[in-house]
Amino acid sequence: MAAAFSANRDIKVEAAETAPGLYTLRTRGLAERKRPELEIAGVPEVALNGAGGVINMIADYSVKNAEVFADQTVGNVLAVGDEGRKLLLVVRAVTAEKPKGGLWAKLSGGGKGVLRLVDVSVHSAAPLTAIATMLVHRAAVRRAKDDDDGARSELEAAIATLPGEAGAGEPPSIGGADGAFNWQNHLAYLDLATLAGDDADLGAKHFGDALVRSEALASRELGASSAEVSALTAVDVMREARRVIEHNLANAERRPGPAPSLMTVASPIWERVEGGQAARRASLLPAKLLSLYYDGVVAERLLGDGATLASAILERDRKAPWRAAWVARPTRAVWISEEAPLSEPLGPLHAADGVVSTVLADLARCFRAGATNEEILARYASRGGASPAELAALAAIDAKLAQLETFEGEQYLEAMSTT
């Protein structure tokens, strides 16, 4: 039995430089399978591997699933490992060369011509969004193999291919599609941020680059656009911080979980939902971890110092509010699961509420770790130009949070063993 078609094995992709630094890629071998050949024009040299991946993916679809025709949009969803993130890669096909040959050639399946793959939003341009998405996917494959340096190189190639534009607005509508659309290549910046590791300044910079390129990402991470959050005043932050703290502590919504060691509680982080409303998710936690926000000295310190600290942190970084959101992002993951149900809307979400509630949740976690206010401020300060006292405070809070993370892990293991 013949092996199933594989574009990587059964066709060739040839590249020709058509302008300085720009290449056209074209397949050779699809006509033998009664399919149009495929090409991508205007590919930067740094993107050749990504463009080759896009062509092979569409070639596989054309042979294995259904022939691709001119003026058709086609794509696929790419996923790696068990993380659950799916990337939507989509292109549009247009006629590059009309079918050749007479009636007999057409009847025998030859003479299908050549289809050029172009961008879904700018039909005359190379499919740079798709190519960048393929490079982001290649980076994810490398990270799954613990090749962080290789992943970083793929992401840097993606950004060189498609730097993206800040404030570009809504992405094109792609009906019925599943997966994340890499609008303005924001996912490359987001993944570079995660690769920054302990370099919080670099991570925050890449995170900010991602947020300004995707309104959807900013809405999810900040609760508003980057511009709206940057425009907040200290008065806005102080008022909303007090409101968030008082509401959360008065409405913990504690309920027994599926096992005695587990409880459900309302997440302290306010999220934007349909219609610009605020809502909180249900969080399932080991019962002892409710002390990360709702109990004892943590609740007392939130009421006493939470609003003042949050205001000081966000005022210091008013023009780069994503820095605070980046520092607090690991705590956000403690409380928010995308699969968890949302509460009934609390009312309109103020532009401050998303980022303020996220920072407050992180402050509460720092309180639980026993951090001082000075140590917390050092945690949120830029590392560049930090004083010896700030560096000492940073080392102290890092050690306290490491101990807390160990405790949290132990509670999860204990809870899982009793379910």
C-alpha positions in Angstrom: 0.0 0.0 0.0 1.3 3.4 -1.0 2.2 5.8 1.9 -0.1 8.7 2.5 0.9 11.9 0.8 3.3 14.1 2.8 4.2 17.5 1.4 7.5 17.3 3.3 8.5 14.2 1.4 6.5 14.2 -1.8 6.9 17.6 -3.3 9.7 20.2 -3.6 9.5 23.8 -2.6 11.9 26.0 -4.7 12.9 29.5 -3.7 14.0 32.2 -6.1 15.2 35.7 -5.2 12.9 38.1 -7.1 14.1 41.3 -5.5 16.9 42.2 -3.1 16.2 40.2 0.1 12.8 39.0 -1.1 12.0 35.5 -2.4 9.2 33.6 -4.2 8.6 30.0 -3.1 6.8 27.6 -5.4 5.9 24.0 -5.2 6.8 21.4 -7.8 4.9 18.1 -7.7 1.3 19.0 -7.0 0.3 19.0 -10.6 1.1 15.3 -10.7 -1.6 14.9 -8.1 -4.1 16.9 -10.1 -3.8 20.0 -7.9 -2.6 23.5 -8.7 0.9 24.3 -7.7 1.3 26.8 -4.9 3.5 29.8 -4.4 4.2 32.6 -1.9 5.8 35.8 -3.2 7.6 38.6 -1.3 9.1 36.5 1.5 11.9 38.0 3.5 14.9 35.7 3.8 14.5 35.4 7.6 11.0 34.0 7.0 11.9 31.3 4.4 11.5 28.4 6.9 8.1 29.7 8.1 6.9 30.3 4.5 7.9 26.8 3.5 5.9 25.4 6.5 2.8 27.4 5.3 3.1 26.1 1.8 3.5 22.5 2.9 0.5 22.8 5.2 -1.7 24.1 2.4 -0.3 21.5 0.0 -1.2 18.7 2.5 -4.7 20.1 2.9 -5.2 20.4 -0.9 -4.2 16.7 -1.6 -5.6 15.1 1.6 -8.7 17.1 2.2 -10.0 19.1 -0.7 -8.6 20.9 -3.7 -8.0 24.6 -3.0 -9.5 27.0 -5.5 -8.9 30.7 -6.4 -10.6 33.2 -4.0 -10.9 30.6 -1.3 -9.8 31.1 2.3 -8.1 28.0 3.8 -6.2 27.3 7.0 -5.6 25.0 9.9 -5.2 25.0 13.7 -1.8 24.3 15.1 -1.2 23.0 18.6 1.7 21.7 20.6 1.8 19.6 23.7 -0.8 19.7 26.4 -0.9 23.4 27.1 -4.2 23.8 25.2 -3.3 26.8 23.1 -4.3 26.6 19.5 -3.0 28.9 16.8 -5.1 29.7 13.8 -3.1 29.8 10.5 -5.2 31.1 7.6 -4.4 32.3 4.0 -6.3 33.2 0.9 -5.6 31.7 -2.5 -5.6 33.8 -5.7 -4.7 33.0 -9.3 -1.0 33.4 -10.1 -1.0 31.5 -13.4 -4.1 30.3 -15.2 -4.4 26.6 -16.2 -2.4 25.7 -19.3 -3.0 23.1 -21.9 -6.0 22.0 -23.9 -9.0 19.9 -23.1 -7.0 16.7 -22.9 -4.7 18.2 -20.3 -7.6 19.3 -18.2 -9.4 15.9 -18.5 -6.2 14.1 -17.4 -5.8 16.4 -14.3 -2.9 18.4 -15.6 -2.7 22.1 -16.3 -4.2 23.3 -13.0 -2.1 26.4 -13.0 -0.6 28.1 -9.9 -2.3 29.6 -6.9 -0.6 32.3 -4.9 -1.2 32.3 -1.2 -1.8 35.9 0.2 -2.9 37.5 3.4 -6.5 37.3 4.5 -6.7 41.0 5.3 -4.5 42.5 2.5 -5.1 40.2 -0.4 -2.3 41.7 -2.5 0.3 41.0 0.1 2.4 38.1 1.2 0.7 36.1 4.0 3.0 37.5 6.6 0.5 36.9 9.4 0.3 33.2 8.5 4.1 33.0 8.1 4.7 34.7 11.5 2.2 32.3 13.1 4.1 29.3 11.6 7.2 30.7 13.2 5.5 31.1 16.5 4.4 27.5 16.2 7.9 26.4 15.4 9.1 28.2 18.5 6.5 26.4 20.6 7.8 23.0 19.2 11.3 24.0 20.2 10.2 25.1 23.7 8.5 21.7 24.1 11.9 20.2 23.5 13.6 22.6 26.0 15.3 24.5 23.3 14.7 28.0 24.5 17.5 29.5 22.4 16.0 28.0 19.3 12.6 29.2 20.3 13.8 32.7 20.8 15.4 32.7 17.3 12.1 31.6 15.7 10.2 34.3 17.6 12.8 37.0 16.6 12.4 35.8 13.0 8.6 36.2 13.3 9.0 39.7 14.5 11.5 40.6 11.8 8.9 39.2 9.3 5.9 41.0 10.8 6.7 43.7 13.4 3.0 44.5 13.7 1.4 47.8 14.4 0.3 49.3 17.7 -3.3 50.3 17.8 -4.2 48.5 14.5 -7.8 47.8 15.8 -9.9 44.7 15.3 -8.5 41.7 13.4 -10.4 40.5 10.3 -13.4 38.3 10.9 -12.8 34.7 10.1 -16.1 32.9 10.6 -16.3 29.5 12.3 -12.6 29.4 13.0 -11.1 27.9 16.1 -7.8 29.0 17.6 -6.0 32.2 18.4 -5.5 34.5 15.4 -2.1 36.1 15.6 -3.2 39.7 14.8 -0.3 42.0 14.3 1.9 39.1 15.5 1.2 39.8 19.2 1.7 36.2 20.1 5.4 36.4 19.2 5.9 39.3 21.6 3.9 37.5 24.3 6.0 34.3 23.9 9.2 36.3 24.0 8.0 37.8 27.3 7.6 34.4 28.8 11.2 33.5 27.6 12.6 36.5 29.5 12.6 34.4 32.7 13.9 36.4 35.7 14.5 39.5 33.6 11.3 41.3 34.6 12.2 44.5 32.8 12.6 42.6 29.5 9.5 40.5 30.1 7.4 43.6 30.8 8.7 45.3 27.7 7.7 42.4 25.4 4.4 42.0 27.3 3.6 45.7 26.6 4.5 45.2 22.9 2.0 42.4 22.8 -0.8 44.3 24.5 -0.6 47.4 22.3 -0.9 45.1 19.2 -4.0 43.2 20.3 -7.0 44.9 21.9 -8.4 41.5 22.7 -5.3 40.5 24.7 -5.3 43.9 26.5 -8.9 43.5 27.4 -8.3 40.0 28.8 -5.1 41.0 30.7 -5.9 44.6 31.7 -9.6 44.8 31.5 -9.3 47.8 29.1 -7.1 49.0 26.3 -3.5 50.0 27.1 -4.4 53.6 26.3 -7.3 53.6 28.7 -5.3 52.2 31.5 -2.4 54.6 30.8 -4.8 57.5 31.2 -5.9 56.5 34.7 -5.2 59.0 37.5 -4.0 58.2 41.0 -7.5 59.2 42.2 -9.1 56.6 39.8 -6.8 53.9 41.0 -7.2 54.6 44.7 -11.0 54.8 44.5 -11.4 51.6 42.4 -8.9 49.7 44.6 -10.9 50.5 47.7 -14.1 49.5 45.9 -12.6 46.2 44.7 -11.2 45.3 48.1 -14.5 46.0 50.0 -16.6 44.2 47.4 -14.4 41.1 47.3 -14.0 40.7 51.0 -17.7 41.1 51.5 -18.5 38.7 48.7 -16.1 35.8 48.9 -18.9 33.3 47.9 -17.3 30.4 49.7 -18.8 27.0 49.0 -17.6 23.4 49.7 -15.7 21.8 46.9 -15.9 18.3 45.5 -13.7 17.1 48.4 -13.3 18.2 52.0 -9.9 19.7 51.3 -11.2 21.8 48.4 -13.4 24.9 48.3 -14.8 27.2 45.6 -14.5 30.9 46.1 -15.0 33.9 43.9 -11.8 35.0 42.2 -10.6 38.4 43.5 -9.8 39.4 39.9 -12.4 41.4 37.9 -12.7 40.5 34.3 -14.3 42.2 31.3 -17.3 40.3 29.8 -19.8 41.1 27.2 -21.2 44.6 27.2 -18.2 46.0 29.1 -19.5 44.4 32.4 -17.4 43.2 35.3 -17.5 39.6 36.4 -15.5 37.2 38.6 -14.8 33.6 38.0 -15.3 30.7 40.4 -12.0 29.5 41.7 -11.4 26.0 43.0 -8.6 25.9 45.6 -7.3 23.9 48.5 -9.1 25.2 51.5 -6.0 26.4 53.2 -5.2 28.7 50.2 -8.2 30.9 50.8 -5.7 32.7 53.1 -4.1 34.0 49.9 -6.7 36.8 49.9 -9.8 36.3 52.1 -8.6 35.4 55.6 -6.8 36.8 58.7 -3.9 39.1 58.4 -4.1 39.2 54.6 -7.6 40.7 54.6 -6.5 43.1 57.3 -3.5 44.3 55.3 -5.6 44.6 52.2 -8.0 46.9 54.0 -5.2 48.9 55.6 -2.5 49.1 52.9 -3.8 47.5 49.7 -5.3 50.6 47.9 -2.3 52.8 48.8 0.3 50.3 47.5 -1.7 49.6 44.3 -2.0 53.3 43.7 1.7 53.9 44.3 2.7 51.0 42.0 0.5 52.0 39.1 1.2 55.7 39.4 4.9 55.0 39.1 4.3 53.1 35.9 1.4 55.0 34.6 2.7 55.1 31.0 3.6 51.4 31.1 0.8 49.8 33.2 1.6 46.4 31.6 4.7 46.3 33.8 2.6 45.8 37.0 0.3 43.4 35.2 3.3 41.4 34.1 4.8 41.2 37.6 1.4 40.1 38.9 0.7 37.6 36.1 1.7 34.5 38.0 -0.8 35.3 40.7 -3.4 35.8 38.1 -2.9 32.2 37.1 -3.6 31.0 40.6 -7.1 32.4 40.5 -8.2 32.2 36.9 -9.0 29.2 34.8 -10.5 29.8 31.4 -12.8 26.8 31.9 -14.2 28.1 35.2 -17.7 29.7 35.1 -18.2 33.4 35.4 -20.5 35.1 38.0 -23.4 37.3 37.1 -22.2 40.7 36.0 -21.3 43.1 38.8 -22.0 46.2 36.8 -19.9 48.2 34.4 -16.2 47.6 34.5 -14.2 50.7 35.2 -10.9 50.9 33.1 -9.0 50.5 36.4 -10.7 47.5 37.7 -9.0 44.7 35.7 -5.4 45.7 36.4 -6.1 47.0 39.9 -7.8 43.8 41.0 -4.9 41.8 39.5 -2.3 43.8 41.4 -4.3 43.6 44.6 -4.5 39.8 44.3 -0.7 39.8 43.9 -0.3 42.1 46.9 -2.4 39.8 49.0 -0.2 36.9 48.0 2.8 38.9 49.0 1.1 39.7 52.3 0.5 36.0 52.8 4.2 35.4 52.2 5.0 37.8 55.0 6.5 40.6 52.8 6.8 44.1 54.0 5.5 47.1 52.1 9.0 48.1 51.2 9.7 44.6 49.8 6.5 44.7 47.7 7.4 48.1 46.2 10.8 46.7 45.3 9.2 43.7 43.6 7.4 46.1 41.3 10.3 48.5 40.7 12.4 48.4 37.6 15.6 46.5 38.1 17.6 49.0 36.1 19.3 51.5 38.5 18.0 49.8 41.6 19.7 50.9 44.8 21.5 48.4 47.1 18.6 48.7 49.6 16.0 47.9 46.8 18.0 44.9 45.6 18.2 43.6 49.2 14.4 44.0 49.5 13.9 42.3 46.2 16.0 39.3 47.3 14.0 39.1 50.5 10.6 39.0 48.9 11.8 36.6 46.2 12.8 34.2 49.0 9.5 34.6 50.8 7.5 34.0 47.7 9.6 30.9 46.9 8.7 29.5 50.3 5.0 30.3 49.7 5.1 28.6 46.3 6.4 25.5 48.0 3.5 25.7 50.5 1.0 26.2 47.7 2.3 23.2 45.8 2.1 21.0 49.0 -1.5 22.0 49.4 -2.4 21.1 45.8 -0.7 17.7 46.2 -2.5 17.0 49.5 -5.9 18.1 48.0 -5.4 15.9 44.9 -4.5 12.9 47.1 -7.7 13.1 49.0 -10.1 13.6 46.0 
